[in-house]
Amino acid sequence: MTVRELDELVRMIVRTICSTASGFKICGQYYPKEVVKSNMLKVSRESLDNTLEIMRTAGEIRSYE
């Protein structure tokens, strides 16, 4: 994992944790903010490495906001 990739993932986690939204829609299902925040705070370096590997092989990934 490059420093740039790690920095971008950390920024996404921080934006999610600091968001004023009441919840998030993930893969078509709604989750309350506290559930998402709790899971984000548990993310490990291994999880980040695995996520980047999946993103590299998945092709185009979109955000539906």
C-alpha positions as CSV (number, residue, x, y, z in Angstrom):
1,M,0.0,0.0,0.0
2,T,1.4,3.4,-0.9
3,V,1.3,6.4,1.4
4,R,-1.0,8.1,-1.1
5,E,-3.5,5.2,-1.0
6,L,-3.4,4.9,2.8
7,D,-3.9,8.7,3.1
8,E,-7.0,8.6,0.9
9,L,-8.5,5.7,2.8
10,V,-7.9,7.5,6.1
11,R,-9.5,10.6,4.7
12,M,-12.6,8.7,3.7
13,I,-12.8,7.1,7.2
14,V,-12.4,10.5,8.9
15,R,-15.0,12.1,6.6
16,T,-17.5,9.3,7.4
17,I,-16.8,9.5,11.2
18,C,-17.2,13.3,11.2
19,S,-20.2,13.4,9.0
20,T,-23.4,15.0,10.2
21,A,-25.5,12.5,8.3
22,S,-27.8,10.4,10.4
23,G,-26.9,7.2,8.5
24,F,-25.4,5.8,5.3
25,K,-26.7,3.7,2.5
26,I,-24.2,0.9,1.8
27,C,-24.9,-1.6,-1.0
28,G,-28.5,-0.6,-1.0
29,Q,-29.1,-1.0,2.7
30,Y,-29.4,1.8,5.3
31,Y,-27.1,1.8,8.4
32,P,-27.3,4.3,11.3
33,K,-24.3,6.5,11.6
34,E,-23.2,5.0,15.0
35,V,-23.1,1.5,13.5
36,V,-20.9,2.7,10.6
37,K,-18.7,4.9,12.9
38,S,-18.2,1.9,15.2
39,N,-17.0,-0.3,12.4
40,M,-14.8,2.4,10.9
41,L,-13.0,2.9,14.2
42,K,-12.2,-0.9,14.2
43,V,-10.5,-0.9,10.8
44,S,-7.0,-2.4,10.9
45,R,-4.1,-2.1,8.5
46,E,-4.8,-5.6,7.2
47,S,-8.3,-4.6,6.4
48,L,-7.1,-1.6,4.5
49,D,-4.6,-3.7,2.5
50,N,-7.3,-6.2,1.6
51,T,-9.7,-3.4,0.6
52,L,-7.1,-1.8,-1.7
53,E,-6.3,-5.2,-3.3
54,I,-10.0,-5.7,-4.1
55,M,-10.4,-2.2,-5.4
56,R,-7.4,-2.7,-7.8
57,T,-9.0,-5.8,-9.3
58,A,-12.7,-4.7,-9.2
59,G,-12.5,-2.1,-12.0
60,E,-14.7,1.0,-11.7
61,I,-16.1,1.8,-8.2
62,R,-18.7,4.4,-7.8
63,S,-20.2,6.4,-5.0
64,Y,-24.0,6.9,-5.2
65,E,-24.6,9.9,-2.9
